[in-house]
Amino acid sequence: MNPNDQANEVTELFRAQTHIYKHMYNFIESMALKSALQLTIPDIIHNHNKPISLIDLASALNVPPANTNPLERLMRILVQSGFFAIEQEGYTLTPSSRILLDSSPITLSPTVLAILDPLLVTPWFSLADWLKSEDATVFETHFGMNVWDYGKKKEGFVGLLNDAMASDSRLVSLVVEEHREVFDGLGSLVDVGGGTGTLARVVSEKFPLMDCTVLDLPQVVAELGGSKNLKFVGGDMFQSIPSADAVLIKSVLHNWSDEKCVKILKRCKEAIPKKAGKLILIEMVIDEGKEGGKLGKTRLFVDMEMMMLCGGRERTEKEWEHLFLESGFSCYKIIPTTGLNSIIEVYP
Ligand SMILES: C[S@@+](CC[C@H](N)C(=O)[O-])C[C@H]1O[C@@H](n2cnc3c(N)ncnc32)[C@H](O)[C@@H]1O
């Protein structure tokens, strides 16, 4: 081998080593982020009202002097991953940490804390075993029961998931303002699997003449109070859905297999007027072939999370189309949003 080829081969090997080490240690980025939230570092920086020095941050956190240097190294990783910036030798917030503030009405902090909770992280250790098993989900291989049964048994688990979904919905509800035309002119709307009603509440406030209903499991909506144009109904979306001009359904179908989705979609179709009704889905659309970018990879991560948790999936446009036609709908329109989700209008 000539010396040039040998040098190239060595360079390639070290590049591969760096690649492997980066991915092997990626979980440290996640854990650093989680620690920052547990320590409420974004709120501390926000409340300081100017760039905060390491010493002031350590003092606000009550970190013993011996741990000032570890704190600096934690912050170095978080600056590198874009959660904080450095200005005038102090730490400041970035757009990503601004939506992690506990004090802000729009915060993704509960979502991060739920996804990185040991209850949702440890099942990943069973991924390989699950692939060789007949179990429906990785979660089941790990905990010996599905996520719904586990929720009935494990105190706090359902609350953890509901808080995460509500925080995601508060952010996603900005699409209602961004795409008012989707909701304009509707006299009534039912949010199927609407959880604690975060999204429906926003719609009902922005459209005070629209009658809004949230349908979710009885135990989810039992204690929830509505308003003049918002009510909560306990029920089962597989059985029947209250009638309305439109059915809204956000981050629900990605929890279910194709077979179950067709059942839900058929119930949705029965609930809306045959001619003028519509279904408004807020879900992800995997962009085949282009999923290498940051947005695309994030959708693939969510797809894996759904697979692990409940045997659900994120879908490509072709897969969505198949579900709509199979459930008796005739056509659809995809409206991309600036975030990870799209709005999909589906017509009878
Ligand atoms: C992933 S959460 C989405 C919640 C909400 N749409 C959001 O985006 O914040 C799925 C929701 O479906 C509800 N759900 C599950 N099975 C249901 C059923 N059979 N009938 C009605 N709702 C159901 C769950 O209770 C949960 O609130």
PDBQT file of the ligand as one rigid body, heavy atoms in Angstrom, charges set to zero:
ROOT
HETATM    1  C1  LIG A 401     -51.088  11.182  22.888  1.00  0.00    +0.000 C 
HETATM    2  S1  LIG A 401     -52.500  11.733  23.737  1.00  0.00    +0.000 S 
HETATM    3  C2  LIG A 401     -52.970  13.155  22.793  1.00  0.00    +0.000 C 
HETATM    4  C3  LIG A 401     -53.734  14.137  23.598  1.00  0.00    +0.000 C 
HETATM    5  C4  LIG A 401     -54.089  15.449  22.867  1.00  0.00    +0.000 C 
HETATM    6  N1  LIG A 401     -54.758  15.234  21.611  1.00  0.00    +0.000 N 
HETATM    7  C5  LIG A 401     -52.847  16.267  22.660  1.00  0.00    +0.000 C 
HETATM    8  O1  LIG A 401     -52.289  16.284  21.586  1.00  0.00    +0.000 OA
HETATM    9  O2  LIG A 401     -52.406  16.900  23.649  1.00  0.00    +0.000 OA
HETATM   10  C6  LIG A 401     -53.713  10.543  23.261  1.00  0.00    +0.000 C 
HETATM   11  C7  LIG A 401     -55.040  10.772  23.946  1.00  0.00    +0.000 C 
HETATM   12  O3  LIG A 401     -55.978   9.781  23.470  1.00  0.00    +0.000 OA
HETATM   13  C8  LIG A 401     -56.795   9.419  24.574  1.00  0.00    +0.000 C 
HETATM   14  N2  LIG A 401     -57.429   8.112  24.318  1.00  0.00    +0.000 N 
HETATM   15  C9  LIG A 401     -56.862   6.886  24.320  1.00  0.00    +0.000 A 
HETATM   16  N3  LIG A 401     -57.777   5.940  24.044  1.00  0.00    +0.000 NA
HETATM   17  C10 LIG A 401     -58.969   6.585  23.855  1.00  0.00    +0.000 A 
HETATM   18  C11 LIG A 401     -60.290   6.144  23.544  1.00  0.00    +0.000 A 
HETATM   19  N4  LIG A 401     -60.528   4.855  23.358  1.00  0.00    +0.000 N 
HETATM   20  N5  LIG A 401     -61.246   7.080  23.413  1.00  0.00    +0.000 NA
HETATM   21  C12 LIG A 401     -60.993   8.397  23.597  1.00  0.00    +0.000 A 
HETATM   22  N6  LIG A 401     -59.744   8.877  23.886  1.00  0.00    +0.000 NA
HETATM   23  C13 LIG A 401     -58.753   7.974  24.027  1.00  0.00    +0.000 A 
HETATM   24  C14 LIG A 401     -55.826   9.382  25.723  1.00  0.00    +0.000 C 
HETATM   25  O4  LIG A 401     -56.486   9.421  26.980  1.00  0.00    +0.000 OA
HETATM   26  C15 LIG A 401     -54.987  10.635  25.445  1.00  0.00    +0.000 C 
HETATM   27  O5  LIG A 401     -55.542  11.782  26.052  1.00  0.00    +0.000 OA
ENDROOT
TORSDOF 0
